[in-house]
């Protein structure tokens, strides 16, 4: 039943246009730390931003605006840059961390970085603190409620948390009504769910 409810949380229902102005981008990973796993469940050569045993999630947030998040297959330039260009208006101020995949963004955006490797989290007006704050409830949901999310259903969980973030200022009644409205014409059959 919960998967059927998550099926209604499509992000396009809430995001009508491309992000613009000051936009922060970042990625996070769903999956536990390798060092905390039982010895027979450890994944060799899997540290930090490895996608072998974790699900990468890319996100962009317009300061004072909405969050967009997508579960991805990896965090390579060929994957992330098209998502940035599809969701953020050209010429916007884009702030990110020092991930090498983002180096090319200067062609289309006013791109500035904060270097987390050197413990730099703010550089004047440049920071990724807004998107890091958006990731916090997502991580709390995964660690505290869901515990484990499969790659197959990851995007639906991402849509749910994004919906919650984008409607954080709504009353529960308004949120409930919005979910009901977004369910019109959508049907998730059991066969679709298990395939």
C-alpha positions in Angstrom: 0.0 0.0 0.0 2.8 2.4 0.9 4.4 1.8 -2.5 1.1 2.7 -4.2 1.0 5.9 -2.2 4.6 6.8 -3.1 3.6 6.2 -6.7 1.6 9.4 -6.6 4.5 11.6 -5.4 5.8 12.5 -8.9 8.0 15.6 -8.6 6.7 17.2 -11.9 3.4 17.8 -10.0 5.1 20.3 -7.8 7.9 21.7 -9.9 6.5 23.7 -12.8 9.6 25.3 -14.2 13.4 25.1 -14.1 15.3 26.2 -11.1 16.9 29.6 -11.4 18.7 32.3 -9.4 21.0 30.8 -6.7 20.9 27.0 -6.9 22.8 24.6 -4.8 23.6 21.1 -6.1 24.9 18.1 -4.2 24.8 14.3 -4.1 24.3 11.9 -1.2 24.4 8.1 -0.9 21.9 5.7 0.5 23.5 2.7 2.2 25.3 2.0 5.3 29.0 2.4 5.9 31.1 -0.6 5.0 33.0 -0.5 8.3 29.7 -1.1 10.2 28.7 -4.2 8.3 29.1 -7.8 9.4 32.4 -9.3 8.1 30.5 -11.5 5.5 28.5 -8.5 4.1 31.4 -6.1 3.5 32.0 -5.0 -0.1 35.6 -4.9 -1.1 37.0 -1.6 -2.4 34.0 0.4 -1.3 34.8 3.6 0.5 33.4 7.1 0.4 31.5 7.8 -2.8 31.6 4.3 -4.1 28.5 3.3 -6.0 29.1 -0.4 -5.7 26.9 -0.9 -2.6 25.3 2.5 -2.3 22.6 4.3 -4.2 23.6 7.8 -5.3 21.0 10.6 -5.1 21.6 13.9 -6.9 19.7 17.0 -5.8 19.3 20.7 -6.6 17.6 23.3 -4.5 16.8 26.8 -5.4 17.4 29.0 -2.4 14.0 29.9 -1.0 12.5 27.5 -3.5 11.9 23.9 -4.3 14.1 20.7 -4.1 14.6 18.4 -7.0 16.1 15.0 -6.3 16.9 12.0 -8.5 18.3 8.5 -7.7 21.1 7.9 -10.2 23.3 5.0 -11.3 26.5 6.8 -10.5 28.1 10.2 -9.8 30.0 10.6 -13.0 30.1 13.7 -15.1 28.2 12.0 -18.0 25.3 11.3 -15.6 25.2 14.4 -13.4 25.8 17.3 -15.9 22.8 16.4 -18.1 20.6 16.4 -15.0 22.0 19.8 -14.0 21.3 21.3 -17.4 17.8 19.8 -17.6 16.7 21.2 -14.3 18.5 24.5 -13.9 18.1 27.6 -16.1 21.3 28.6 -18.0 23.1 31.6 -16.5 22.0 30.8 -12.9 24.4 30.8 -10.0 25.2 27.2 -9.2 27.0 26.3 -6.0 28.5 22.9 -5.5 31.2 21.0 -3.6 34.5 20.1 -5.3 33.3 16.9 -7.1 35.3 16.7 -10.3 32.1 15.9 -12.3 31.0 19.5 -11.8 34.2 21.2 -13.2 32.6 21.7 -16.6 29.5 23.6 -15.3 31.2 27.0 -15.9 30.2 26.7 -19.6 26.5 27.2 -18.8 26.3 28.6 -15.3 28.1 31.0 -12.9 29.6 28.0 -11.0 31.3 28.4 -7.7 32.5 25.7 -5.3 33.2 25.2 -1.6 36.0 22.8 -0.9 34.9 20.3 1.7 38.2 18.5 1.6 39.9 21.5 3.1 37.0 21.9 5.7 35.6 24.9 3.7 31.9 25.0 4.1 31.2 28.7 3.3 33.0 31.0 0.9 31.2 34.4 1.1 27.7 33.7 -0.2 28.8 30.4 -1.6 27.7 27.3 0.3 25.8 24.0 0.0 24.3 24.3 3.4 20.7 24.6 2.1 20.8 21.3 0.2 22.7 19.6 3.1 19.8 20.6 5.3 17.4 19.1 2.8 19.3 15.8 2.9 19.1 15.6 6.7 15.4 14.5 7.0 16.0 12.1 4.1 18.9 10.4 5.9 16.9 10.4 9.2 14.0 8.6 7.3 16.3 6.0 5.8 18.3 5.3 9.0 15.4 5.6 11.4 12.3 4.3 9.6 13.1 2.4 6.4 16.6 1.0 7.3 17.0 -0.5 3.8 16.0 0.8 0.4 16.4 -1.2 -2.8 17.7 0.3 -6.0 14.5 -0.7 -7.8 12.3 1.5 -5.5 14.8 4.2 -4.6 13.3 6.9 -6.8 9.9 6.5 -5.1 11.4 7.0 -1.7 13.3 10.0 -3.0 10.0 11.4 -4.4 8.3 10.9 -1.0 11.0 12.8 0.9 11.2 15.5 -1.8 7.4 15.9 -1.6 7.7 16.2 2.2 10.4 18.8 1.9 8.6 20.9 -0.7 5.4 20.9 1.3 7.0 21.5 4.7 5.1 24.8 5.1 1.7 23.2 4.3 -0.8 22.1 7.0 -1.4 18.3 7.1 -4.8 18.7 5.6 -3.4 20.6 2.6 -0.7 17.9 2.2 -3.3 15.1 2.3 -5.5 16.9 -0.2 -2.5 17.3 -2.5 -1.6 13.6 -2.3 -5.2 12.7 -3.1 -5.3 15.1 -6.1 -2.0 13.7 -7.5 -3.4 10.1 -7.3 -6.1 10.8 -9.9 -5.6 8.6 -13.0 -2.7 6.7 -11.5 -2.7 3.0 -10.8 0.1 0.8 -9.7 -0.7 -2.9 -10.2 0.9 -5.7 -8.3 2.7 -6.9 -11.4 4.2 -3.5 -12.1 5.4 -3.4 -8.5 7.2 -6.7 -8.5 8.6 -6.6 -12.1 
